[in-house]
Amino acid sequence: MQTVILGAGGMLGRALGREFPEAERFTRAALDITDGVALRGALAPDTRLVLNAAADTRVDAAETDPHHVVVNVVAVGALAALCRKLDATLVHVSTDYVFSGKGIRPYREDDPVDPINAYGRAKLMGERRAFEEGDEVLVLRTSWVFGMGGVNFVDTILKKVESGARDLSVVNDQVARPAYAADVARAIRQLLEKRVTGVVHFANAGEATWHELASEAIAREGHADVRVKAVSTSEFPRPARRPRWSVLDTSLYERITGGAPRSWREALGDYLAERRAAAPARPAP
Ligand SMILES: NC(=O)c1ccc[n+]([C@@H]2O[C@H](COP(=O)([O-])OP(=O)(O)OC[C@H]3O[C@@H](n4cnc5c(N)ncnc54)[C@H](OP(=O)(O)O)[C@@H]3O)[C@@H](O)[C@H]2O)c1
């Protein structure tokens, strides 16, 4: 029985590699999921579980570069069809950006979807393809992921501070639940242990704005001299619109697993420790 991780070099892919140490891991360099021939060649007939962490996650670029559709939609459909043929379970990962952000309570799995940017629309189409083409499919939606590998907001902010920035402006009118890649990977394993299929939401507990997330990371890293100014989205125009409020309701995950996600602040502490441990040693003063 074989487990395979696709996109194994990204944030979630790396975390899945730790959570499923028995799995065969394919980074993008080893296997491009848009290459159907390579994909069919790579998945052995005894593959029983495919964890797809591969995605084009460049939200702003998606507005103008249609390539993301090949990765986030077309390849997902082909992958799901292949998993059906192999009788393998597919775990696919999706996003809070399938919602418009106009909701008035945390989004449940069956709430109406209405993405407001190209990335969200493609990820939604990817979910649908996975269910249309596949058989045993779990789609895990998560939000605001931070973790080792890949580009993430916390790392971007801290790199600015570490290279000398002392005045930052960060958006404080978008709200979601941040998620630590390691916790997302663990949630996937817990859900698989319960043989769950369909859509399930997971993120760490507690809501945050980008401003709160940045401020917490900077404070925890001891940069007391850094000023983090709260600004509105309109002061920080980006190519892709973002939902103002994309808080995921995780009560289905909690009911299924009997566990509750820990707070994003606690998870952030673990991520920062991991990040510090991986940093090149500084020369002694
Ligand atoms: N990051 C977030 O805030 C967030 C929020 C909600 C949901 N998600 C979802 O979570 C999942 C995991 O993303 P992540 O957060 O771990 O992002 P990530 O760090 O950007 O990881 C994505 C990985 O997929 C790889 N990839 C891209 N195109 C590929 C292809 N054609 N074939 C194989 N691999 C390919 C990337 O490789 P390169 O780096 O070489 O391009 C990268 O290693 C995605 O489905 C994403 O949509 C992420």
The ligand as an SDF file (V2000), in Angstrom:
LIG
                    3D

 48 52  0  0  0  0  0  0  0  0999 V2000
   -0.7670   29.3410    1.4120 N   0  0  0  0  0  0  0  0  0  0  0  0
   -1.9800   29.6610    1.8530 C   0  0  0  0  0  0  0  0  0  0  0  0
   -2.1740   30.6660    2.5360 O   0  0  0  0  0  0  0  0  0  0  0  0
   -3.1500   28.7670    1.5370 C   0  0  0  0  0  0  0  0  0  0  0  0
   -4.4180   29.1120    2.0230 C   0  0  0  0  0  0  0  0  0  0  0  0
   -5.4930   28.2750    1.7340 C   0  0  0  0  0  0  0  0  0  0  0  0
   -5.3060   27.1360    0.9820 C   0  0  0  0  0  0  0  0  0  0  0  0
   -4.0580   26.8330    0.5090 N   0  0  0  0  0  0  0  0  0  0  0  0
   -3.9110   25.6330   -0.3120 C   0  0  0  0  0  0  0  0  0  0  0  0
   -3.0310   24.7680    0.3620 O   0  0  0  0  0  0  0  0  0  0  0  0
   -2.3760   23.9160   -0.5950 C   0  0  0  0  0  0  0  0  0  0  0  0
   -0.8950   23.8640   -0.2880 C   0  0  0  0  0  0  0  0  0  0  0  0
   -0.3320   25.1390   -0.5550 O   0  0  0  0  0  0  0  0  0  0  0  0
    0.8520   25.7320    0.3060 P   0  0  0  0  0  0  0  0  0  0  0  0
    0.2610   26.6740    1.2690 O   0  0  0  0  0  0  0  0  0  0  0  0
    1.7220   24.6280    0.8110 O   0  0  0  0  0  0  0  0  0  0  0  0
    1.5840   26.5920   -0.7980 O   0  0  0  0  0  0  0  0  0  0  0  0
    3.0380   26.4760   -1.4430 P   0  0  0  0  0  0  0  0  0  0  0  0
    4.0380   26.5560   -0.3610 O   0  0  0  0  0  0  0  0  0  0  0  0
    3.0310   27.4960   -2.5280 O   0  0  0  0  0  0  0  0  0  0  0  0
    3.0720   25.0110   -2.0480 O   0  0  0  0  0  0  0  0  0  0  0  0
    2.5850   24.6750   -3.3000 C   0  0  0  0  0  0  0  0  0  0  0  0
    3.5750   23.7310   -3.9200 C   0  0  0  0  0  0  0  0  0  0  0  0
    3.0580   23.2600   -5.1710 O   0  0  0  0  0  0  0  0  0  0  0  0
    4.1270   23.2490   -6.0960 C   0  0  0  0  0  0  0  0  0  0  0  0
    3.6360   23.2770   -7.4640 N   0  0  0  0  0  0  0  0  0  0  0  0
    3.2150   24.3340   -8.1920 C   0  0  0  0  0  0  0  0  0  0  0  0
    2.8890   23.9460   -9.4280 N   0  0  0  0  0  0  0  0  0  0  0  0
    3.1210   22.6100   -9.4930 C   0  0  0  0  0  0  0  0  0  0  0  0
    3.0040   21.6420  -10.5090 C   0  0  0  0  0  0  0  0  0  0  0  0
    2.5780   21.9670  -11.7270 N   0  0  0  0  0  0  0  0  0  0  0  0
    3.3360   20.3520  -10.2400 N   0  0  0  0  0  0  0  0  0  0  0  0
    3.7840   20.0130   -8.9830 C   0  0  0  0  0  0  0  0  0  0  0  0
    3.9330   20.8930   -7.9970 N   0  0  0  0  0  0  0  0  0  0  0  0
    3.5860   22.1800   -8.2420 C   0  0  0  0  0  0  0  0  0  0  0  0
    4.9340   24.4700   -5.7420 C   0  0  0  0  0  0  0  0  0  0  0  0
    6.2230   24.3840   -6.3030 O   0  0  0  0  0  0  0  0  0  0  0  0
    7.0330   25.7430   -6.6610 P   0  0  0  0  0  0  0  0  0  0  0  0
    7.2390   26.4330   -5.3390 O   0  0  0  0  0  0  0  0  0  0  0  0
    8.2770   25.2310   -7.2900 O   0  0  0  0  0  0  0  0  0  0  0  0
    6.1490   26.5150   -7.5820 O   0  0  0  0  0  0  0  0  0  0  0  0
    4.9320   24.3940   -4.2180 C   0  0  0  0  0  0  0  0  0  0  0  0
    5.9740   23.5680   -3.7590 O   0  0  0  0  0  0  0  0  0  0  0  0
   -2.7480   24.4780   -1.9610 C   0  0  0  0  0  0  0  0  0  0  0  0
   -3.7740   23.7070   -2.5170 O   0  0  0  0  0  0  0  0  0  0  0  0
   -3.2660   25.8600   -1.6530 C   0  0  0  0  0  0  0  0  0  0  0  0
   -4.2050   26.3010   -2.6140 O   0  0  0  0  0  0  0  0  0  0  0  0
   -2.9840   27.6070    0.7890 C   0  0  0  0  0  0  0  0  0  0  0  0
  1  2  1  0
  2  3  2  0
  2  4  1  0
  4  5  1  0
  4 48  2  0
  5  6  2  0
  6  7  1  0
  7  8  2  0
  8  9  1  0
  8 48  1  0
  9 10  1  0
  9 46  1  0
 10 11  1  0
 11 12  1  0
 11 44  1  0
 12 13  1  0
 13 14  1  0
 14 15  2  0
 14 16  1  0
 14 17  1  0
 17 18  1  0
 18 19  2  0
 18 20  1  0
 18 21  1  0
 21 22  1  0
 22 23  1  0
 23 24  1  0
 23 42  1  0
 24 25  1  0
 25 26  1  0
 25 36  1  0
 26 27  1  0
 26 35  1  0
 27 28  2  0
 28 29  1  0
 29 30  1  0
 29 35  2  0
 30 31  1  0
 30 32  2  0
 32 33  1  0
 33 34  2  0
 34 35  1  0
 36 37  1  0
 36 42  1  0
 37 38  1  0
 38 39  2  0
 38 40  1  0
 38 41  1  0
 42 43  1  0
 44 45  1  0
 44 46  1  0
 46 47  1  0
M  CHG  2   8   1  16  -1
M  END
$$$$
